Amino acid sequence: MIIYEQPLTEKIRLFLRLESLVKRYRYHVRDPNTAAPEDSLVALLVLLDLYSLSARVDLKSEVLKELDRIGVVAKQTYSTEEGANTLAVISNQLQQHAAALYALPSSLGSHLRDHAFFSNLRQRAALPGGLNGFDSPVLHFWYQRPIETRMANLEAWSKPYQVAADALTFALDLIRNCCDTTEVIAKDGFFQMVLDSRKPYQLLQIMLPSEERYYPEISAGKQRFSLRFLDSEEIGERSKQQSSHDIVFYLKLCNF
C-alpha cells in the first residue's frame, strides 16, 4: 500500500517538514565508511533547509508545547487502571525527549546564525550551482578534510535538529497510531467529507494499492477535505484527468 499523508493544521505541516528533512539528512550520513564528498554536500544542503525552517519559527518551543499537549491527552486517554502501564511508558518517553530539548543551549538554528562557514554557504546556495569549489574555496577546503572531520562537523551542526526530530517522531507516531480507519469509495474519482468538530483531527492518511495508476490530489482544512483521484500513466506528465471510475481506498483520520 502507498500511504499519502496530509496535515490538517499548520503545526503538523511544520512538524512533517522537519521530520522529512532530518530523515533525508540521516540518509546521506548513514555510513561514514562509504560517504563521499558529494554526500556531505547534500547533507549540507539539507542543513541549510533546516536552518531556513527554524529561522521562521521557534521550533524548539513548538515541539515542547506539542510534548506537553501529548502528555495531557495521554493522561486523559489512559486514566484507567488498565492503561496505567501505557501511560507510564508514554510519560517516561515524553520526559526524556523534553529533557533533551531543554538541554539544548538555545533555540534551534541559533548555533548556525553567525557561523562563518554556513553564512558563506547560504549566500552561495541562492545561486543555481553556486555551491562549488571555485565559487566557495572554503567549501572545497572542507571537502578535502578527512571523512572523520567532516562527519564530526556534520554531527555537531545537525545535533539540535536531530534532538527535535526524535521528539517529534515519537509524538507523530502516537498521532499516526491513533486513527479512525474506514474503507471508502470515491464515486467517479471524487470524495469529500466534513470533519467532526468534536474531534480535533491533525492528520489524514489515504491508503491505496501500490499497483494502481492514480493518485489523490488532496485539499484539506480544519473543517473539511476533498479528494480528486487523478489518472497518471506517465510519471513525467502531471495528469489533470480525474478518474471516471469508483475508487476504493482506506481513509485514516488521526488525532492524539
N, C-alpha and C positions, 0 to 999 in steps of 0.2 A: 504494500500500500504506500502511496505517496501522501504525505501529510502537509497540507497548506495551512500556515498559521496567519492569523490576522489579529493584531492588537485592537482592543476596543477602547483603550484610554491612551492618552499621550504618555503617561507614566510607563505603561507596559511597552509602548513603542520604543521609548528611550532605553529601557532595560534590554529589550531584544537586540537592539543595535549594539549595545555594549557586549552582550553575550556573544553575538556573532563575530564581532571584531576580535575578541580575545581568543575565540576558537580558531580563527584564521591565523592569528599571531602564533599560537601554540603549534599549529601545523608546521610552520616554517622553521621552528626551532626545536622540533621534536627529537632530532637525532644529531647531537653535536659532532659525532664521528663522520657523518657524511654531509654536513651542512656546507654549502658553497657560498661564496660571497654574494651571489645572486639571491640566495635565501635570506641572507642578512639584510639585503636591500629591501626585499618585500616586507620583512619584519619591521624595518624602519618605517616604511610607508604606512603600515597598519598602525604603528605607534603614533604617527602624525595624525591619522584619522581619530585615534583615541584621544589625543590631545585636543583636537578641534571639538570633539564631542563634549569633553569635560570643561572646555573653556566657555561653553554656552550655559551650563547649569551646574550647580553644586551636586555632583553625582554622589559624593560620599554621604552628604546629608540625606539625599533622596533614598539611597539604599538603606540607611539606618532607619529612616521613617518606615520603609516597607518591612523591615525586620520587626519593628515594633508592632505594626499592624498585623503581621502574620502571627505574632505571639498572642495578641488579643483574640484573634479568630480561633487559634488553636485551643485556648482555654475554654472558649465557648463551645467548640465542636467536640472536644474530648473531656468534657466535665464529668462524665460518668465514671464509675469505678472501673468499667471495662476499658475505658480509654486512658486510664492513668499512665500506663507504660508508654503508649504512643505519645502522650503529652510530654512525658519526661524526656523522651528521645528528641522530640522537636525543640523543646525548650533548651536542652543542652546544646544542640547544634546552633540555635539562634544566638545563644550567649557566646559561643566560640567565635562565630562569624562577626558578631558585634564587637567583641574584644579585639579581634584582628583589625577591624576598621578603625576603632578608636586609637589603636596603637600607631596608626599612620600619622606622621607629624603634622600634616595639614591637608587641605583639600586636594582632590585628585588633579594631577597635572601641574600643580604648583612647583614641583621639583624640576619641571622642564621649561617653565616660563622664561627664565633668564639663562637657560643653558645655551652656551655659545654654539655648540655643535648643532643642536636642534634648531636654533634660530637661523643658522645658515641653511639647514635642510628645508625649513618652512619657506624661506624665500625662494629657493631653487625649485621646490616642488610645485610652485604656482605656474611654472613654465612647462609646456609639453617636452618631456625628455630632459628636463632641467637637472635631474639628479644623475650626474655622470662625473667621470674623473677629471675632465678638462674644465668644466664649469665650477666644480667644487673640489679643489685639491684636497681639502681636509677629509672629504668623504673617501677619496682614493687612498689617502694615507691610512684611514681607519680600515679600509678593505684589506690592507696588507698586514694588519696586525694578526698575531696567532689566533686560531679559532677559539682558544680558551679565553683570550682577552675580549674578543667580540661577543662571545656568549655571556661572559660576566657582565659586560656593559649592558647588553640587552636585558638580562635578568634584572639588573638594578633599575633600569629605566621603566620596565614593564611591571615591576612588582606591585605597586599600588593598584593598577588596573586589574591585575590577576586576583588580588585580595577581594576587590569589589565584585569581580565576576564570579568568584567562588561563592560568595554570599548570595548573589543574585540567582545563580544556578540552583541553589538549594531552595530559594523562595519560588522560583519559576517551576521547579519540578513539583512542588506541592500544589501549585495552581493547575498545572497540566494534569495531575493525577486526581483532581477533584472536579470532575466534569459530569454534566448531564449529556449522555450519549444516545442519539436516536438515529434510526435509518430513515432517510428522507428521499422523496422523489422530486426532482426538478422537472416540472412539466415543460416540454418544449425547450429544455435547457435553461429555464429560469426559475428562481426561488427567492422568496423574500419572507421576512419574519420580523414581528415586533417583539422586542425583548421584554421580559418580565422585570418591571422596575423594582420589584421586591428583592430581586437577586442581582446584585451589582457585578455582572459578568465582566471579566477583564480580558478574556482571550477566547477566540473561537478557532476551531480546527476543522478543516474539511479533509476527509479521507477518501481517496479514490484508488482503484486498482492501478498499478503501475503500467499495465499494458494498454490502458485507454488512450485515445487520441485527442483528448480535450483537457482543458484546464479551467479553473474557476477565476473569473475576474470579480473581485470582492469589493463592495462598497459598504463600509460599516461605520456606525457611530454608537453612542451610548444607548440610543433608544431603539434602533432598528438596523437591519442589514439586508443586503440583497446580493444575489449571485447570478452571474451570467456565465454559462459554460460555453467556451469558445473552441471551435474545431481548429486544430493546428497540425497539419500533416508535415510541414517542414519547420524545423526549429528556427531557421533564419527568417521566416516570414511571420510577422505578427498578425494572426488572423483576427478579423473582427466579425467573422461569420458565426453568429450564435447557433449552437446546435439545435436542430429541429427534433431531436429525439428526447424521450423521457429518460432522465439520467438518475440512477440510484447511487446515493453516496451516504456516508456516515457524517453526521454533524455532532461536534463536541463543543458545548458551551462551558467554559471553565471559570471557576472562581474559588478562591480560598480566603 
